[in-house]
Structures are given as structure tokens and as C-alpha cells.
Amino acid sequence: MSTGEVLGCQLRKTNAVFLGIGQLLIKQHLEWAENSTMIEKVGLSVFEDNHRAIHLYKKFDFVEERRRKNEIKKADGQYLDDILMYKLV
């Protein structure tokens, strides 16, 4: 049987980015998942222009699984891919 749970988290562009809060949140989520007997895979999504977040996720060994092409249209008319990433725990 396969089940899935969603835990969402989003940081606004503030000084939080420079304080390492995102890194702390990812670390805590992964520790929680690794200590669970039910969780084997942690997944997330990130827009392709969020280079800082992509770098952080790769630092924690997340890998790209697939892309949802042109998933979002920005105010300037540019389309962005939504990148799905995962890590086995």
C-alpha cells in the first residue's frame, strides 16, 4: 500500500534567507522523516528560477525527479517549470 502526506513550508524573501532558517527547516524535516518507520521518500517542488533553494536542496542530497513544464506564468508573461525533487531516507 502506498500513502503520502504533504507538509508545506514557504519562506518569504526577507532576512530569513540569510539567517539559515530554510536550512534549519530542511534539516529538521529530514531528521523527523529519517526517524519515522513509515517514511522512505521525501519530495518537494521548487520553481526553476529559485536558484538559492535548488542549491540548498542539492546540498541535502535531493535530486531532480521530473519537471512540470511551464507550470506557472509570472506577471511578466514568462513561464516557469516546477521542478520535483526527492531524497530517499
PDB file of N, CA, C and O in Angstrom, chain B, residues numbered from 101:
ATOM      1  N   MET B 101       0.834  -1.166   0.000  1.00  0.00           N
ATOM      2  CA  MET B 101       0.000   0.000   0.000  1.00  0.00           C
ATOM      3  C   MET B 101       0.889   1.244   0.000  1.00  0.00           C
ATOM      4  O   MET B 101       1.928   1.277   0.659  1.00  0.00           O
ATOM      5  N   SER B 102       0.476   2.241  -0.731  1.00  0.00           N
ATOM      6  CA  SER B 102       1.222   3.492  -0.812  1.00  0.00           C
ATOM      7  C   SER B 102       0.400   4.623  -0.206  1.00  0.00           C
ATOM      8  O   SER B 102      -0.786   4.773  -0.497  1.00  0.00           O
ATOM      9  N   THR B 103       1.038   5.398   0.622  1.00  0.00           N
ATOM     10  CA  THR B 103       0.369   6.567   1.197  1.00  0.00           C
ATOM     11  C   THR B 103       1.283   7.765   1.056  1.00  0.00           C
ATOM     12  O   THR B 103       2.492   7.622   0.873  1.00  0.00           O
ATOM     13  N   GLY B 104       0.716   8.908   1.141  1.00  0.00           N
ATOM     14  CA  GLY B 104       1.508  10.120   1.059  1.00  0.00           C
ATOM     15  C   GLY B 104       0.938  11.193   1.956  1.00  0.00           C
ATOM     16  O   GLY B 104      -0.274  11.287   2.146  1.00  0.00           O
ATOM     17  N   GLU B 105       1.804  11.981   2.492  1.00  0.00           N
ATOM     18  CA  GLU B 105       1.417  13.110   3.328  1.00  0.00           C
ATOM     19  C   GLU B 105       2.104  14.348   2.779  1.00  0.00           C
ATOM     20  O   GLU B 105       3.191  14.267   2.207  1.00  0.00           O
ATOM     21  N   VAL B 106       1.471  15.473   2.953  1.00  0.00           N
ATOM     22  CA  VAL B 106       2.035  16.724   2.476  1.00  0.00           C
ATOM     23  C   VAL B 106       2.306  17.631   3.662  1.00  0.00           C
ATOM     24  O   VAL B 106       1.440  17.851   4.509  1.00  0.00           O
ATOM     25  N   LEU B 107       3.508  18.145   3.705  1.00  0.00           N
ATOM     26  CA  LEU B 107       3.892  19.122   4.709  1.00  0.00           C
ATOM     27  C   LEU B 107       4.451  20.312   3.959  1.00  0.00           C
ATOM     28  O   LEU B 107       5.488  20.201   3.304  1.00  0.00           O
ATOM     29  N   GLY B 108       3.792  21.430   4.042  1.00  0.00           N
ATOM     30  CA  GLY B 108       4.207  22.596   3.270  1.00  0.00           C
ATOM     31  C   GLY B 108       4.977  23.594   4.111  1.00  0.00           C
ATOM     32  O   GLY B 108       4.753  23.727   5.314  1.00  0.00           O
ATOM     33  N   CYS B 109       5.879  24.284   3.460  1.00  0.00           N
ATOM     34  CA  CYS B 109       6.675  25.307   4.130  1.00  0.00           C
ATOM     35  C   CYS B 109       7.138  26.303   3.072  1.00  0.00           C
ATOM     36  O   CYS B 109       7.589  25.919   1.992  1.00  0.00           O
ATOM     37  N   GLN B 110       7.022  27.564   3.394  1.00  0.00           N
ATOM     38  CA  GLN B 110       7.456  28.591   2.451  1.00  0.00           C
ATOM     39  C   GLN B 110       8.040  29.752   3.239  1.00  0.00           C
ATOM     40  O   GLN B 110       7.459  30.191   4.232  1.00  0.00           O
ATOM     41  N   LEU B 111       9.187  30.245   2.797  1.00  0.00           N
ATOM     42  CA  LEU B 111       9.809  31.416   3.423  1.00  0.00           C
ATOM     43  C   LEU B 111       9.661  32.608   2.495  1.00  0.00           C
ATOM     44  O   LEU B 111       9.821  32.487   1.280  1.00  0.00           O
ATOM     45  N   ARG B 112       9.363  33.728   3.060  1.00  0.00           N
ATOM     46  CA  ARG B 112       9.309  34.959   2.272  1.00  0.00           C
ATOM     47  C   ARG B 112      10.723  35.519   2.109  1.00  0.00           C
ATOM     48  O   ARG B 112      11.613  35.244   2.914  1.00  0.00           O
ATOM     49  N   LYS B 113      10.906  36.296   1.066  1.00  0.00           N
ATOM     50  CA  LYS B 113      12.218  36.886   0.822  1.00  0.00           C
ATOM     51  C   LYS B 113      12.462  38.003   1.836  1.00  0.00           C
ATOM     52  O   LYS B 113      12.089  39.156   1.620  1.00  0.00           O
ATOM     53  N   THR B 114      13.082  37.638   2.918  1.00  0.00           N
ATOM     54  CA  THR B 114      13.437  38.574   3.981  1.00  0.00           C
ATOM     55  C   THR B 114      14.833  38.213   4.448  1.00  0.00           C
ATOM     56  O   THR B 114      15.548  37.453   3.796  1.00  0.00           O
ATOM     57  N   ASN B 115      15.202  38.763   5.571  1.00  0.00           N
ATOM     58  CA  ASN B 115      16.494  38.409   6.154  1.00  0.00           C
ATOM     59  C   ASN B 115      16.545  36.956   6.582  1.00  0.00           C
ATOM     60  O   ASN B 115      17.625  36.441   6.869  1.00  0.00           O
ATOM     61  N   ALA B 116      15.389  36.273   6.634  1.00  0.00           N
ATOM     62  CA  ALA B 116      15.352  34.858   6.998  1.00  0.00           C
ATOM     63  C   ALA B 116      16.238  34.046   6.060  1.00  0.00           C
ATOM     64  O   ALA B 116      16.838  33.050   6.465  1.00  0.00           O
ATOM     65  N   VAL B 117      16.314  34.480   4.811  1.00  0.00           N
ATOM     66  CA  VAL B 117      17.135  33.781   3.824  1.00  0.00           C
ATOM     67  C   VAL B 117      18.590  33.769   4.271  1.00  0.00           C
ATOM     68  O   VAL B 117      19.289  32.774   4.082  1.00  0.00           O
ATOM     69  N   PHE B 118      19.043  34.852   4.854  1.00  0.00           N
ATOM     70  CA  PHE B 118      20.445  34.979   5.235  1.00  0.00           C
ATOM     71  C   PHE B 118      20.725  34.454   6.642  1.00  0.00           C
ATOM     72  O   PHE B 118      21.884  34.375   7.049  1.00  0.00           O
ATOM     73  N   LEU B 119      19.694  34.099   7.381  1.00  0.00           N
ATOM     74  CA  LEU B 119      19.863  33.595   8.738  1.00  0.00           C
ATOM     75  C   LEU B 119      19.919  32.072   8.788  1.00  0.00           C
ATOM     76  O   LEU B 119      20.116  31.501   9.860  1.00  0.00           O
ATOM     77  N   GLY B 120      19.752  31.414   7.663  1.00  0.00           N
ATOM     78  CA  GLY B 120      19.823  29.964   7.621  1.00  0.00           C
ATOM     79  C   GLY B 120      18.560  29.261   8.088  1.00  0.00           C
ATOM     80  O   GLY B 120      18.600  28.083   8.444  1.00  0.00           O
ATOM     81  N   ILE B 121      17.452  29.962   8.090  1.00  0.00           N
ATOM     82  CA  ILE B 121      16.204  29.371   8.565  1.00  0.00           C
ATOM     83  C   ILE B 121      15.739  28.252   7.636  1.00  0.00           C
ATOM     84  O   ILE B 121      15.269  27.215   8.104  1.00  0.00           O
ATOM     85  N   GLY B 122      15.864  28.452   6.334  1.00  0.00           N
ATOM     86  CA  GLY B 122      15.480  27.409   5.384  1.00  0.00           C
ATOM     87  C   GLY B 122      16.290  26.143   5.600  1.00  0.00           C
ATOM     88  O   GLY B 122      15.742  25.040   5.582  1.00  0.00           O
ATOM     89  N   GLN B 123      17.586  26.295   5.803  1.00  0.00           N
ATOM     90  CA  GLN B 123      18.457  25.151   6.046  1.00  0.00           C
ATOM     91  C   GLN B 123      18.046  24.435   7.333  1.00  0.00           C
ATOM     92  O   GLN B 123      18.013  23.205   7.373  1.00  0.00           O
ATOM     93  N   LEU B 124      17.738  25.184   8.367  1.00  0.00           N
ATOM     94  CA  LEU B 124      17.304  24.598   9.628  1.00  0.00           C
ATOM     95  C   LEU B 124      15.998  23.820   9.463  1.00  0.00           C
ATOM     96  O   LEU B 124      15.854  22.721   9.999  1.00  0.00           O
ATOM     97  N   LEU B 125      15.042  24.398   8.715  1.00  0.00           N
ATOM     98  CA  LEU B 125      13.769  23.714   8.498  1.00  0.00           C
ATOM     99  C   LEU B 125      13.941  22.411   7.725  1.00  0.00           C
ATOM    100  O   LEU B 125      13.342  21.395   8.078  1.00  0.00           O
ATOM    101  N   ILE B 126      14.754  22.437   6.676  1.00  0.00           N
ATOM    102  CA  ILE B 126      15.007  21.220   5.896  1.00  0.00           C
ATOM    103  C   ILE B 126      15.660  20.165   6.779  1.00  0.00           C
ATOM    104  O   ILE B 126      15.267  18.999   6.757  1.00  0.00           O
ATOM    105  N   LYS B 127      16.651  20.576   7.551  1.00  0.00           N
ATOM    106  CA  LYS B 127      17.344  19.639   8.437  1.00  0.00           C
ATOM    107  C   LYS B 127      16.370  18.992   9.424  1.00  0.00           C
ATOM    108  O   LYS B 127      16.411  17.779   9.629  1.00  0.00           O
ATOM    109  N   GLN B 128      15.501  19.790  10.032  1.00  0.00           N
ATOM    110  CA  GLN B 128      14.533  19.263  10.987  1.00  0.00           C
ATOM    111  C   GLN B 128      13.535  18.312  10.323  1.00  0.00           C
ATOM    112  O   GLN B 128      13.218  17.258  10.875  1.00  0.00           O
ATOM    113  N   HIS B 129      13.046  18.681   9.148  1.00  0.00           N
ATOM    114  CA  HIS B 129      12.110  17.806   8.429  1.00  0.00           C
ATOM    115  C   HIS B 129      12.763  16.469   8.084  1.00  0.00           C
ATOM    116  O   HIS B 129      12.142  15.414   8.222  1.00  0.00           O
ATOM    117  N   LEU B 130      14.013  16.518   7.635  1.00  0.00           N
ATOM    118  CA  LEU B 130      14.694  15.281   7.262  1.00  0.00           C
ATOM    119  C   LEU B 130      14.976  14.413   8.481  1.00  0.00           C
ATOM    120  O   LEU B 130      14.843  13.192   8.407  1.00  0.00           O
ATOM    121  N   GLU B 131      15.360  15.018   9.597  1.00  0.00           N
ATOM    122  CA  GLU B 131      15.586  14.245  10.821  1.00  0.00           C
ATOM    123  C   GLU B 131      14.303  13.560  11.261  1.00  0.00           C
ATOM    124  O   GLU B 131      14.318  12.398  11.667  1.00  0.00           O
ATOM    125  N   TRP B 132      13.192  14.285  11.180  1.00  0.00           N
ATOM    126  CA  TRP B 132      11.900  13.715  11.538  1.00  0.00           C
ATOM    127  C   TRP B 132      11.573  12.532  10.621  1.00  0.00           C
ATOM    128  O   TRP B 132      11.148  11.476  11.088  1.00  0.00           O
ATOM    129  N   ALA B 133      11.773  12.718   9.323  1.00  0.00           N
ATOM    130  CA  ALA B 133      11.465  11.659   8.352  1.00  0.00           C
ATOM    131  C   ALA B 133      12.370  10.445   8.545  1.00  0.00           C
ATOM    132  O   ALA B 133      11.908   9.307   8.464  1.00  0.00           O
ATOM    133  N   GLU B 134      13.649  10.681   8.798  1.00  0.00           N
ATOM    134  CA  GLU B 134      14.589   9.574   8.979  1.00  0.00           C
ATOM    135  C   GLU B 134      14.276   8.761  10.228  1.00  0.00           C
ATOM    136  O   GLU B 134      14.587   7.571  10.284  1.00  0.00           O
ATOM    137  N   ASN B 135      13.671   9.383  11.223  1.00  0.00           N
ATOM    138  CA  ASN B 135      13.317   8.683  12.460  1.00  0.00           C
ATOM    139  C   ASN B 135      11.957   7.998  12.376  1.00  0.00           C
ATOM    140  O   ASN B 135      11.555   7.294  13.302  1.00  0.00           O
ATOM    141  N   SER B 136      11.265   8.200  11.291  1.00  0.00           N
ATOM    142  CA  SER B 136       9.965   7.568  11.097  1.00  0.00           C
ATOM    143  C   SER B 136      10.154   6.183  10.485  1.00  0.00           C
ATOM    144  O   SER B 136      11.019   5.986   9.631  1.00  0.00           O
ATOM    145  N   THR B 137       9.352   5.241  10.920  1.00  0.00           N
ATOM    146  CA  THR B 137       9.413   3.900  10.334  1.00  0.00           C
ATOM    147  C   THR B 137       8.539   3.793   9.093  1.00  0.00           C
ATOM    148  O   THR B 137       8.572   2.777   8.398  1.00  0.00           O
ATOM    149  N   MET B 138       7.756   4.831   8.808  1.00  0.00           N
ATOM    150  CA  MET B 138       6.808   4.781   7.689  1.00  0.00           C
ATOM    151  C   MET B 138       7.281   5.569   6.467  1.00  0.00           C
ATOM    152  O   MET B 138       6.771   5.355   5.367  1.00  0.00           O
ATOM    153  N   ILE B 139       8.229   6.460   6.637  1.00  0.00           N
ATOM    154  CA  ILE B 139       8.634   7.348   5.544  1.00  0.00           C
ATOM    155  C   ILE B 139       9.908   6.829   4.893  1.00  0.00           C
ATOM    156  O   ILE B 139      10.904   6.567   5.567  1.00  0.00           O
ATOM    157  N   GLU B 140       9.859   6.686   3.578  1.00  0.00           N
ATOM    158  CA  GLU B 140      11.021   6.229   2.815  1.00  0.00           C
ATOM    159  C   GLU B 140      11.510   7.275   1.817  1.00  0.00           C
ATOM    160  O   GLU B 140      12.659   7.236   1.376  1.00  0.00           O
ATOM    161  N   LYS B 141      10.630   8.206   1.468  1.00  0.00           N
ATOM    162  CA  LYS B 141      10.964   9.180   0.430  1.00  0.00           C
ATOM    163  C   LYS B 141      10.382  10.532   0.814  1.00  0.00           C
ATOM    164  O   LYS B 141       9.222  10.639   1.213  1.00  0.00           O
ATOM    165  N   VAL B 142      11.210  11.560   0.685  1.00  0.00           N
ATOM    166  CA  VAL B 142      10.763  12.930   0.922  1.00  0.00           C
ATOM    167  C   VAL B 142      10.826  13.661  -0.405  1.00  0.00           C
ATOM    168  O   VAL B 142      11.855  13.641  -1.081  1.00  0.00           O
ATOM    169  N   GLY B 143       9.741  14.301  -0.779  1.00  0.00           N
ATOM    170  CA  GLY B 143       9.692  15.021  -2.045  1.00  0.00           C
ATOM    171  C   GLY B 143       9.350  16.481  -1.832  1.00  0.00           C
ATOM    172  O   GLY B 143       8.780  16.862  -0.810  1.00  0.00           O
ATOM    173  N   LEU B 144       9.707  17.287  -2.812  1.00  0.00           N
ATOM    174  CA  LEU B 144       9.404  18.712  -2.757  1.00  0.00           C
ATOM    175  C   LEU B 144       9.322  19.255  -4.168  1.00  0.00           C
ATOM    176  O   LEU B 144       9.717  18.591  -5.127  1.00  0.00           O
ATOM    177  N   SER B 145       8.813  20.453  -4.286  1.00  0.00           N
ATOM    178  CA  SER B 145       8.805  21.124  -5.590  1.00  0.00           C
ATOM    179  C   SER B 145       9.337  22.535  -5.416  1.00  0.00           C
ATOM    180  O   SER B 145       9.179  23.159  -4.367  1.00  0.00           O
ATOM    181  N   VAL B 146       9.972  23.021  -6.471  1.00  0.00           N
ATOM    182  CA  VAL B 146      10.587  24.345  -6.452  1.00  0.00           C
ATOM    183  C   VAL B 146      10.563  24.903  -7.873  1.00  0.00           C
ATOM    184  O   VAL B 146      10.801  24.172  -8.835  1.00  0.00           O
ATOM    185  N   PHE B 147      10.276  26.190  -8.002  1.00  0.00           N
ATOM    186  CA  PHE B 147      10.291  26.804  -9.328  1.00  0.00           C
ATOM    187  C   PHE B 147      11.727  26.966  -9.810  1.00  0.00           C
ATOM    188  O   PHE B 147      12.639  27.223  -9.024  1.00  0.00           O
ATOM    189  N   GLU B 148      11.906  26.811 -11.104  1.00  0.00           N
ATOM    190  CA  GLU B 148      13.242  26.770 -11.697  1.00  0.00           C
ATOM    191  C   GLU B 148      14.066  28.034 -11.495  1.00  0.00           C
ATOM    192  O   GLU B 148      15.292  27.986 -11.596  1.00  0.00           O
ATOM    193  N   ASP B 149      13.427  29.157 -11.214  1.00  0.00           N
ATOM    194  CA  ASP B 149      14.194  30.395 -11.017  1.00  0.00           C
ATOM    195  C   ASP B 149      14.607  30.609  -9.562  1.00  0.00           C
ATOM    196  O   ASP B 149      15.217  31.629  -9.241  1.00  0.00           O
ATOM    197  N   ASN B 150      14.286  29.669  -8.684  1.00  0.00           N
ATOM    198  CA  ASN B 150      14.653  29.778  -7.274  1.00  0.00           C
ATOM    199  C   ASN B 150      15.990  29.064  -7.052  1.00  0.00           C
ATOM    200  O   ASN B 150      16.050  28.007  -6.423  1.00  0.00           O
ATOM    201  N   HIS B 151      17.040  29.655  -7.576  1.00  0.00           N
ATOM    202  CA  HIS B 151      18.363  29.044  -7.583  1.00  0.00           C
ATOM    203  C   HIS B 151      18.907  28.811  -6.177  1.00  0.00           C
ATOM    204  O   HIS B 151      19.573  27.807  -5.924  1.00  0.00           O
ATOM    205  N   ARG B 152      18.627  29.726  -5.275  1.00  0.00           N
ATOM    206  CA  ARG B 152      19.109  29.596  -3.895  1.00  0.00           C
ATOM    207  C   ARG B 152      18.512  28.345  -3.232  1.00  0.00           C
ATOM    208  O   ARG B 152      19.219  27.592  -2.564  1.00  0.00           O
ATOM    209  N   ALA B 153      17.211  28.137  -3.423  1.00  0.00           N
ATOM    210  CA  ALA B 153      16.546  26.969  -2.835  1.00  0.00           C
ATOM    211  C   ALA B 153      17.038  25.681  -3.493  1.00  0.00           C
ATOM    212  O   ALA B 153      17.284  24.694  -2.800  1.00  0.00           O
ATOM    213  N   ILE B 154      17.183  25.675  -4.808  1.00  0.00           N
ATOM    214  CA  ILE B 154      17.671  24.487  -5.514  1.00  0.00           C
ATOM    215  C   ILE B 154      19.048  24.103  -4.999  1.00  0.00           C
ATOM    216  O   ILE B 154      19.326  22.924  -4.779  1.00  0.00           O
ATOM    217  N   HIS B 155      19.909  25.092  -4.806  1.00  0.00           N
ATOM    218  CA  HIS B 155      21.251  24.844  -4.269  1.00  0.00           C
ATOM    219  C   HIS B 155      21.159  24.219  -2.871  1.00  0.00           C
ATOM    220  O   HIS B 155      21.884  23.275  -2.561  1.00  0.00           O
ATOM    221  N   LEU B 156      20.273  24.747  -2.041  1.00  0.00           N
ATOM    222  CA  LEU B 156      20.089  24.218  -0.688  1.00  0.00           C
ATOM    223  C   LEU B 156      19.617  22.771  -0.729  1.00  0.00           C
ATOM    224  O   LEU B 156      20.143  21.926  -0.005  1.00  0.00           O
ATOM    225  N   TYR B 157      18.635  22.482  -1.567  1.00  0.00           N
ATOM    226  CA  TYR B 157      18.102  21.124  -1.642  1.00  0.00           C
ATOM    227  C   TYR B 157      19.173  20.138  -2.125  1.00  0.00           C
ATOM    228  O   TYR B 157      19.259  19.019  -1.618  1.00  0.00           O
ATOM    229  N   LYS B 158      19.974  20.544  -3.088  1.00  0.00           N
ATOM    230  CA  LYS B 158      21.051  19.676  -3.569  1.00  0.00           C
ATOM    231  C   LYS B 158      22.087  19.442  -2.477  1.00  0.00           C
ATOM    232  O   LYS B 158      22.682  18.367  -2.394  1.00  0.00           O
ATOM    233  N   LYS B 159      22.293  20.441  -1.654  1.00  0.00           N
ATOM    234  CA  LYS B 159      23.222  20.317  -0.522  1.00  0.00           C
ATOM    235  C   LYS B 159      22.770  19.212   0.434  1.00  0.00           C
ATOM    236  O   LYS B 159      23.594  18.563   1.078  1.00  0.00           O
ATOM    237  N   PHE B 160      21.460  19.005   0.518  1.00  0.00           N
ATOM    238  CA  PHE B 160      20.888  17.952   1.349  1.00  0.00           C
ATOM    239  C   PHE B 160      20.623  16.668   0.547  1.00  0.00           C
ATOM    240  O   PHE B 160      19.873  15.799   0.992  1.00  0.00           O
ATOM    241  N   ASP B 161      21.235  16.558  -0.622  1.00  0.00           N
ATOM    242  CA  ASP B 161      21.190  15.358  -1.468  1.00  0.00           C
ATOM    243  C   ASP B 161      19.836  15.084  -2.122  1.00  0.00           C
ATOM    244  O   ASP B 161      19.535  13.940  -2.462  1.00  0.00           O
ATOM    245  N   PHE B 162      19.028  16.111  -2.300  1.00  0.00           N
ATOM    246  CA  PHE B 162      17.819  15.951  -3.104  1.00  0.00           C
ATOM    247  C   PHE B 162      18.243  15.916  -4.567  1.00  0.00           C
ATOM    248  O   PHE B 162      19.194  16.589  -4.962  1.00  0.00           O
ATOM    249  N   VAL B 163      17.532  15.127  -5.365  1.00  0.00           N
ATOM    250  CA  VAL B 163      17.815  15.042  -6.796  1.00  0.00           C
ATOM    251  C   VAL B 163      16.536  15.337  -7.578  1.00  0.00           C
ATOM    252  O   VAL B 163      15.424  15.121  -7.098  1.00  0.00           O
ATOM    253  N   GLU B 164      16.728  15.829  -8.775  1.00  0.00           N
ATOM    254  CA  GLU B 164      15.572  16.135  -9.623  1.00  0.00           C
ATOM    255  C   GLU B 164      14.929  14.852 -10.118  1.00  0.00           C
ATOM    256  O   GLU B 164      15.601  13.963 -10.641  1.00  0.00           O
ATOM    257  N   GLU B 165      13.625  14.771  -9.946  1.00  0.00           N
ATOM    258  CA  GLU B 165      12.871  13.601 -10.396  1.00  0.00           C
ATOM    259  C   GLU B 165      12.210  13.874 -11.746  1.00  0.00           C
ATOM    260  O   GLU B 165      12.279  13.050 -12.658  1.00  0.00           O
ATOM    261  N   ARG B 166      11.578  15.024 -11.864  1.00  0.00           N
ATOM    262  CA  ARG B 166      10.960  15.417 -13.134  1.00  0.00           C
ATOM    263  C   ARG B 166      10.580  16.887 -13.050  1.00  0.00           C
ATOM    264  O   ARG B 166      10.711  17.530 -12.009  1.00  0.00           O
ATOM    265  N   ARG B 167      10.104  17.397 -14.186  1.00  0.00           N
ATOM    266  CA  ARG B 167       9.669  18.789 -14.261  1.00  0.00           C
ATOM    267  C   ARG B 167       8.247  18.866 -14.783  1.00  0.00           C
ATOM    268  O   ARG B 167       7.840  18.088 -15.645  1.00  0.00           O
ATOM    269  N   ARG B 168       7.511  19.805 -14.252  1.00  0.00           N
ATOM    270  CA  ARG B 168       6.216  20.152 -14.826  1.00  0.00           C
ATOM    271  C   ARG B 168       6.478  21.404 -15.655  1.00  0.00           C
ATOM    272  O   ARG B 168       6.597  22.509 -15.125  1.00  0.00           O
ATOM    273  N   LYS B 169       6.565  21.208 -16.948  1.00  0.00           N
ATOM    274  CA  LYS B 169       6.937  22.280 -17.872  1.00  0.00           C
ATOM    275  C   LYS B 169       5.893  23.398 -17.881  1.00  0.00           C
ATOM    276  O   LYS B 169       4.685  23.160 -17.886  1.00  0.00           O
ATOM    277  N   ASN B 170       6.414  24.632 -17.882  1.00  0.00           N
ATOM    278  CA  ASN B 170       5.561  25.826 -17.979  1.00  0.00           C
ATOM    279  C   ASN B 170       4.397  25.789 -16.983  1.00  0.00           C
ATOM    280  O   ASN B 170       3.261  26.114 -17.329  1.00  0.00           O
ATOM    281  N   GLU B 171       4.693  25.394 -15.764  1.00  0.00           N
ATOM    282  CA  GLU B 171       3.660  25.194 -14.748  1.00  0.00           C
ATOM    283  C   GLU B 171       3.056  26.508 -14.243  1.00  0.00           C
ATOM    284  O   GLU B 171       1.889  26.550 -13.853  1.00  0.00           O
ATOM    285  N   ILE B 172       3.845  27.564 -14.254  1.00  0.00           N
ATOM    286  CA  ILE B 172       3.353  28.838 -13.732  1.00  0.00           C
ATOM    287  C   ILE B 172       3.719  29.962 -14.701  1.00  0.00           C
ATOM    288  O   ILE B 172       4.775  29.950 -15.334  1.00  0.00           O
ATOM    289  N   LYS B 173       2.818  30.920 -14.792  1.00  0.00           N
ATOM    290  CA  LYS B 173       3.075  32.090 -15.631  1.00  0.00           C
ATOM    291  C   LYS B 173       3.244  33.293 -14.713  1.00  0.00           C
ATOM    292  O   LYS B 173       2.346  33.633 -13.942  1.00  0.00           O
ATOM    293  N   LYS B 174       4.402  33.929 -14.807  1.00  0.00           N
ATOM    294  CA  LYS B 174       4.690  35.098 -13.984  1.00  0.00           C
ATOM    295  C   LYS B 174       3.997  36.338 -14.554  1.00  0.00           C
ATOM    296  O   LYS B 174       3.493  36.315 -15.677  1.00  0.00           O
ATOM    297  N   ALA B 175       3.975  37.402 -13.781  1.00  0.00           N
ATOM    298  CA  ALA B 175       3.313  38.641 -14.189  1.00  0.00           C
ATOM    299  C   ALA B 175       3.892  39.204 -15.486  1.00  0.00           C
ATOM    300  O   ALA B 175       3.188  39.849 -16.262  1.00  0.00           O
ATOM    301  N   ASP B 176       5.195  38.951 -15.714  1.00  0.00           N
ATOM    302  CA  ASP B 176       5.834  39.476 -16.925  1.00  0.00           C
ATOM    303  C   ASP B 176       5.584  38.595 -18.155  1.00  0.00           C
ATOM    304  O   ASP B 176       6.102  38.876 -19.235  1.00  0.00           O
ATOM    305  N   GLY B 177       4.788  37.528 -17.989  1.00  0.00           N
ATOM    306  CA  GLY B 177       4.459  36.645 -19.103  1.00  0.00           C
ATOM    307  C   GLY B 177       5.390  35.457 -19.254  1.00  0.00           C
ATOM    308  O   GLY B 177       5.126  34.572 -20.068  1.00  0.00           O
ATOM    309  N   GLN B 178       6.472  35.416 -18.492  1.00  0.00           N
ATOM    310  CA  GLN B 178       7.421  34.309 -18.558  1.00  0.00           C
ATOM    311  C   GLN B 178       6.836  33.076 -17.873  1.00  0.00           C
ATOM    312  O   GLN B 178       6.240  33.169 -16.800  1.00  0.00           O
ATOM    313  N   TYR B 179       7.017  31.918 -18.512  1.00  0.00           N
ATOM    314  CA  TYR B 179       6.590  30.654 -17.927  1.00  0.00           C
ATOM    315  C   TYR B 179       7.762  29.997 -17.211  1.00  0.00           C
ATOM    316  O   TYR B 179       8.907  30.083 -17.656  1.00  0.00           O
ATOM    317  N   LEU B 180       7.461  29.343 -16.102  1.00  0.00           N
ATOM    318  CA  LEU B 180       8.486  28.651 -15.328  1.00  0.00           C
ATOM    319  C   LEU B 180       8.120  27.187 -15.146  1.00  0.00           C
ATOM    320  O   LEU B 180       6.950  26.828 -15.017  1.00  0.00           O
ATOM    321  N   ASP B 181       9.156  26.348 -15.139  1.00  0.00           N
ATOM    322  CA  ASP B 181       8.972  24.946 -14.806  1.00  0.00           C
ATOM    323  C   ASP B 181       8.896  24.798 -13.287  1.00  0.00           C
ATOM    324  O   ASP B 181       9.520  25.555 -12.544  1.00  0.00           O
ATOM    325  N   ASP B 182       8.129  23.821 -12.845  1.00  0.00           N
ATOM    326  CA  ASP B 182       8.102  23.421 -11.444  1.00  0.00           C
ATOM    327  C   ASP B 182       8.934  22.152 -11.363  1.00  0.00           C
ATOM    328  O   ASP B 182       8.582  21.141 -11.971  1.00  0.00           O
ATOM    329  N   ILE B 183      10.029  22.192 -10.623  1.00  0.00           N
ATOM    330  CA  ILE B 183      10.937  21.059 -10.518  1.00  0.00           C
ATOM    331  C   ILE B 183      10.543  20.209  -9.318  1.00  0.00           C
ATOM    332  O   ILE B 183      10.442  20.715  -8.200  1.00  0.00           O
ATOM    333  N   LEU B 184      10.322  18.920  -9.548  1.00  0.00           N
ATOM    334  CA  LEU B 184      10.025  17.988  -8.471  1.00  0.00           C
ATOM    335  C   LEU B 184      11.332  17.303  -8.088  1.00  0.00           C
ATOM    336  O   LEU B 184      12.027  16.752  -8.941  1.00  0.00           O
ATOM    337  N   MET B 185      11.660  17.341  -6.800  1.00  0.00           N
ATOM    338  CA  MET B 185      12.898  16.753  -6.294  1.00  0.00           C
ATOM    339  C   MET B 185      12.553  15.776  -5.186  1.00  0.00           C
ATOM    340  O   MET B 185      11.490  15.869  -4.571  1.00  0.00           O
ATOM    341  N   TYR B 186      13.460  14.835  -4.933  1.00  0.00           N
ATOM    342  CA  TYR B 186      13.228  13.868  -3.866  1.00  0.00           C
ATOM    343  C   TYR B 186      14.541  13.430  -3.232  1.00  0.00           C
ATOM    344  O   TYR B 186      15.629  13.646  -3.765  1.00  0.00           O
ATOM    345  N   LYS B 187      14.388  12.813  -2.081  1.00  0.00           N
ATOM    346  CA  LYS B 187      15.513  12.187  -1.373  1.00  0.00           C
ATOM    347  C   LYS B 187      14.960  10.962  -0.667  1.00  0.00           C
ATOM    348  O   LYS B 187      13.913  11.025  -0.024  1.00  0.00           O
ATOM    349  N   LEU B 188      15.671   9.841  -0.790  1.00  0.00           N
ATOM    350  CA  LEU B 188      15.300   8.648  -0.052  1.00  0.00           C
ATOM    351  C   LEU B 188      15.905   8.752   1.348  1.00  0.00           C
ATOM    352  O   LEU B 188      17.063   9.138   1.508  1.00  0.00           O
ATOM    353  N   VAL B 189      15.108   8.405   2.356  1.00  0.00           N
ATOM    354  CA  VAL B 189      15.606   8.493   3.739  1.00  0.00           C
ATOM    355  C   VAL B 189      15.657   7.133   4.390  1.00  0.00           C
ATOM    356  O   VAL B 189      16.051   7.019   5.551  1.00  0.00           O
TER     357      VAL B 189
END
